[in-house]
């Protein structure tokens, strides 16, 4: 949401800037206007790309959820079968009318069902892990920002510390900014200075 507001602020600032440009030096201002249009077009393309990524993530989560529901249903059926076989085994044992071979057969069937249940349980754990490992949309957004800014952030820092590395065309620059002692506009300007204006 915060990123959306930033882009909206950028659009509003850009529109005000274009209005100012239209009232000033035509040649230089036309060039600045063209650069703003290129930035705006890049923003629209990035927004479309991120939207597609979010749709793909939602579809993946939906498939994983359906798979989990199917596994739960299969597990219930197996549990019901297991209870039925266990009840039969108790009845036959109590009557003592079964031969040893029949008893061994039922025990093997019971063991097979238990193995199947164990496999289903293991599979369910794997599905649960797969479901929790779906990459959150925030990571996709971070990847998109990296493609645009060429800044790779460290995320395990203190809340007021911005730490990362800018991978420029000719130079790699470390970033370490304490936002608690510097104005937000100064921090923003410093970060925007890293972004190439060559589109």
N, C-alpha and C positions, 0 to 999 in steps of 0.2 A: 504494500500500500504506500509506504514512504517513498519508494522509487517512483511510483505513479505520480505523486504530488511533485517530486523533483522535476520530472519531465514536463508536467503541466506548468510549473513555475518557469522552466526553461522556454516553453512555447510562448507564455505570456511576455516574458522578457524579450524574446526574439521578436514578437509582434510589435512591441513598443520600440524596439531598436530599429525595425524596418520603417516604422512611421517616422522616426527621427531621421533615418537615412534619406527618406523621400524628400525631406525638407532641407537637406544639406548638399555637400559637394557631390555631384552626380556620378562621376567616374569611380572615385574611391568607394562611395557608398553603394554603388551598384555591385562592385566586387564583393563588399561585405555582405550585401543582400544575397548574392549567389552562394557565398559560403554558408550563410544561415540556411538557405534552402537545401543545400547538400546535407547539412547537419540534420535538418528536419526529416529529409528523405531517409537518412541512415536510421534515425529514431523509429520511423514507421516500419522499416525493414526489420529492425531488431525486435520491435513489439510483435510483429507477425511471427518471427522465429520463436520467440519465447512462448507465445500463445500455442503454437504447434507442439512445442515440447511439453507444455502443461497438459494438452489434450492426450499426448502419448502416455504420459505418466498416469493420468486418470484411467485410460484404457487398460494399462498394465495392472493397475490396482484392482480394477473391476474383474479382470481375468483371474487374478490371484484369489480374489474373494470368492468367485464362483467355484474355482478349483477346491478351495477350502471347504465350501458348503457340500460339494460332491463327496469329498473325503469323509466329512462328518456323517453323511447319510450312509455311506458304505461301512463306516465304523459301527454305526448303530445296528445295521443289519448283521454284521459279524458278531457283535456282542449278543444279539438275540439268538443267533445260531449257536453260539458258545453256551449260553444258558440252557438252551434246549438239549444239547448234547450232554451237558453236565447232569441235567435232570434224568435223562435216560440212563446214564451210567449209574446214578444212585439207585434207580429202580431195579436195574438188572442185578446190581450187587446185592441189594436187600433180598431179592427173591432167590439168589444163589442157583439159578437155573441155567446160567450161561456157561458155556464151555470156555476154557482158557483162551481159545483162539478168538472167540467173539469179543471177549473182554479186551484182549490185546488190540483188536481192530478198533474198538471204540476209543481206547486210550491213544492210539496213533492218530485217529481223526481229531480227537481233542487237542493233542499236541500240535497238529497241523493248523488247527484253527487258532491256537494260541500264538503260533509263529506268525500266522497271517495278521493277527491283531497287533503283534509286536511290530511287524513291518508297516502296518497302517499307522501305528503310533509314531514310528520313526519318520515316515513320510509326512505325517501331519506336522511334526516338529520342523522338518525341512521346509514345508509350505509356510509355516509361521515365520521362519527365519527369512524366507524369500520375500514374504509380505512386508516384514519390518525393514528389509534392506533396500526397498524401492527408493531410488534417489529422490530426496525431497526437491520440490521446485526451487527452493532457495539455492541449491547447489547448481542447478541449471542456470539460474539468473547470474550467479557468481561466474560461471564459465562464460556466459555471454559478455559480462563486463570485462572479463580478462581479454576476450577477443578484441574488444574495442580499445581498452586502455593499456593493455600489455602489462598490467600490474597484478602480481600474484600476492595475495594477502595471507598473513598468518592469523589464524582464528583463535589461538589459545593465549591471547594477550589480555592484559587488564582492560576494562571497558573504556578507559580514557586514552589508551595507547593505540595508535594506528601503526602497524608494522607490516612490512612487506618488501617486495623487490619489483622495480620497474625494469622490464626487459626491452630497452630501446633498440633501435636499428644498429647503432654502433657502440652503445654503452649500457652496462647493467648498473642500475642505481639503487642502493638500499634506501628504504623509507622507514623512518622512526619518528613519529610526531606525537607529542603529548597534547591532546586537544583540550586539556583542562587549563592550560596556561596560554593558549593562543586563540584569537577570535576565529569563529567558524568560517568567516569569509576568507581570512588569510589561509586557513587550512585548505579550503575549497580551491582557491586560486593556485596554491602550490601544487595540488593534485592535478588540476586541469592543465598546468604547464607541462605535465608529462605526456598528455594526449596529443598525438600527431594531428596536425590540421590538414595534412595531405590526404585527400580522399581519393 
